[in-house]
Amino acid sequence: MTRHAGAIVLGLDSAIGLTIMRELGSHGVPVYGVGRAASGTAAASRYCTAAFDRPQGPIAAWLPDLIARTGAGALLATSESDLLELAELPARMGDCHLLVPRIDRLRKVIDKNCTLEAAMAAGLRVPRTWQPMAAEDFADRIAALRYPVVVKWANPPEAMAFLSECGLEWIKAEYVRSADELRRLLERYRPVGRWPLIQEYCGGVGLGQMLHMEGARATLRFQHRRLHEWPPEGGVSTLCRAEPMDRHAAQMALSEKLLRALDWQGPAMVEYRYDGTHYWLMEVNGRFWGSMPLAWHCGAHFAWEAYRRTVLGQKDAASPARGHLRARYMVPETKRLARLLLAPRRISDPFFAIRPVRELIGYVLAFFDPRTRYYIFTLSDPRPWMRDMAQIFRKAVRRETP
């Protein structure tokens, strides 16, 4: 196998970082992982050339030394906070390409208001959305809404910062069932003088369309349907299924049109709620996404696509992906089952269908389904799973030890 210039991956503690490592390593790229601890799950992978504890301070202060020590030709990152730091740096530091979006593009996709405006202009269907402002009277708007509604922040990184300063909890999404409930929620943020977005509820299943953009076109495409999430009403995908590329073709063309309008370069996932007839845009995820292991199992290698096109200058078409597999994220998938069986009242989505017996049977049968793959466990690279299990066991012991 040809050995290429190494790559630094910021993020040893997630299935995303592990997948990037497996993708690049299987293509002959030495991978150097950086994490909160060098003992992170991904550091156990056979494809991890070396692992480093993350130094203190801003990335710009320690990255040049790490590049010099490893001789890396590329850097990739998994977290939005790291991307925001890296996007402010030059696209290239010496011989190392920073495979991250530029700051102007990243800000557009992080800000849901910008994304929704671009989507409407591109002809996509978007939920009716209200952004409360300090100068307006909320009463008429609250009374005119159709309930339930979903409450989420337009710019999550920005909201996390100012809510933390004010001692308020950041909540990714809340379901509100009545005008009185929404009135109380909005009052919660009046001392801050800033409010989250209020969106109409869109039913259906989660559909993600992933594209790697170069110039004005997509060079790699993949799509999946979310079957399970944690928490159950919406969050991290815990069971997802690849969708054949001959399905949703018109919507895939619209996703590409939207990313082109945003001048996006590199990988992104366009997320929808799909009710069998309509596709409602939820957001654009401008970073490597949680269900990336499914794409990898199916042969859609987005980290390698970014690396080979930028670092190696390869411009040939990517190999087509398989479209029949599914992938499970076992720890949150098990937590999801426990919630459905033991605490269903904690599920906030008023339309979520709870079928405990069916869920339990499906959970067990999935172990025997030949189409099933796993986010962390693979026979070809089992040590990350072993380390993950050991870390879970140690945490459980610490909780039980007085």
Disulfide bonds with the S-S distance in Angstrom:
none
